[in-house]
Amino acid sequence: MIIQGFNNIASVYGTAIKSSVQRQILPATTENIADKVTLSNAGKVLAADEGSAATQARTPAQEKLLRAASSDQASAEKIAEGMAYTPSTIFYDISDVGGGEEVRKLSTSGRMIDDQFKSKFNSEASVIDAQRRAIYDTEKAKGTDPLLILSKMIDFTNSQSKDYLEASGWGYQGSTPPA
């Protein structure tokens, strides 16, 4: 099954409910890494740059979200704020999990992952979340239109690694695994 950003759209609206099995819990030592990450002014400019090379193009779901947000500035602001402050997480496929098994299959691709992948994702995600929040805060402080802020955050997130996009379900456009 290909998930094209619907997981993130749903979480922005606050309608996605994740079971305790799906929720990624970070150790206490890494809980606040995103709060400690700072960006230089050059980094903020780079992160906010619309012309950055994307790992993937916008998905139809992302385009639909932007069109919907363009009709109502208050909705665009709410969605942008939600995207800025919603932490990245790994989305798991729990369809074939029995009793007590650890979930290791990504919902987007069916790829099996290990602890090293999870650790790398958590480190990468905390930096990405902080950078996305910096884009939001910087642009909001400048009085940038919420729709443009939302667009910049989508483009920034689309420029992340394929592993991040696949694990987070962020508009992942890979192929589905063979049955």
N, C-alpha and C positions, 0 to 999 in steps of 0.2 A: 504494500500500500504506500502510495506517495502522499506525504503530508506537505502541503504547500503553505505553510505559515498559519494554518488555522489554529494550531495549538497556541501560538503566541498571540494571535488575535483574541482567542477566547480568554487567555490569561489576562490580557490587557483589560478586557471588559469585566474580568473577575468572575466569569461563569464556569471556568474549568475547575473541577474539583479533583484533586489528586489524592489517591489513597496513600496511606503511610508507606506502602511498598514502593510507590513511585517517587515519593519525596526524597530528594538527595539531602542528607544531613551531613554537615561539615563538622569536623572535629573542632573543639573549642579553640585550638591554637590557630585555626585558619578562618574562624567565623567572621572576623572583621578586617580581612585583608583588603576588601574593596574600600573600606573607610580610610585605610592608610595609604592608598595609591594616590599619587599626585602627578599631574601632568605639567610639563613646561608649557610656556605660551606657544612655542613652536609645535609641541605635541598636540595642543588643543586645536591649533589651526589645521594641522595635518588631519586630525580626527574629524574635524568639521568640514573639511574640504569636500565639496560635492564631486569634484573631478577624480576622486580616488578610484583606483582600479578595483572593481568588484570581483569577488570570487565567482559570483553568480549574478545574473540580471534579476530585476524585480520579477516576482512571480505574479500570476494573475490575481491571486488573493491579496498581495500587497498593493497592487494597482487598484483593486476594488476598494480596499480600505482607504486609500488616499482619495479616491473619488467620493466615497461616502463622507469622509471627514471634510471634504472641500465645501460641502453644503451647509455646514454649521461650525462656526469658529469655536464655540464652547465645547462641542464634541471633539474637535481637533485638539484643543488644549488638553482635555481629559485623557484622550488616547495617548498624546505625546508624553504627558506626565506619567501615565501608567507604564509606558514603554521605558521611560527613563528610570523608574524605580522598581520595576519587576525584575527580580534576580533571574539569571539564566539557570536552567536546570536540565538534566538529562531526562529525556522522555523514553520510557521503557515499554516494550511489548510484554504485557502480562497475560496474554491470551492462552498460553500453554504452560503456565506455571502451576505446579502442584503444591502440596503442602510443605512449607518450610524451605523451598528452594530459593536461592538467591537469584534475583533477576539480573540477567546479563545481556539481554537482547534489546537492541535499539528499535523503537517503534517505527522509525522512518525507513530503515533498510533491512532490518532483521539481522544486522551484523552483531556478532557476539563480541563483547568487550571484557577487558580484564581490569584489575585494580590500578594498574599503571595508566590505562586510558582514563579511568575515572579521576585519578589524581591530576593528570595533565589537564583534563577538561576543567576541573575546579580551579586550578591556577589560572588558566587562560580566561575562564569565564569571569573571575573576580576583576581582572584587569579590563576586560571588555565592558563589563557592567559599569565600572568607574568611568571609563572613557565615554560611554554613551550618556551617562549622567552628566559628565562635564560638557558634552555638546549641548544637552538640554539646558543646563544652568547658564552657560555662556550665552547661548542664543536667546534665551528668555530674558536675560539681563539686558541684552541689546534691543529688546522689543521686536524680535523677529516674529513674523507671522507663524502661528502654531502649525499650520499645514507645512510650511517650509522646514520647521524644526523636525516634524515627523518624517518628512522626506529625507532629511539629512541623517536622521538616526537609522532609518531603514537602509539607506545606501551604505552607511558605516557598517552596520551589522552584516550586510551582504558581502562586505569585503573581507570577512573573517575566514579562517581556515576551513577547509572542507570537513575536518573532524568536528569542529565546533558546530557548523551548520547542520551536519548529520545528527549529532547527539542532541542538540537543542530543538530539533524539528523546525528550525528557522528557515522556512521556505525551501527545505531540502528538495533538490530536483534530481536526485540520483535515481538509479533504476531499482526496481523491486527485486529481491532475491528470488531465485527459482523456487518453486513450490516443492 
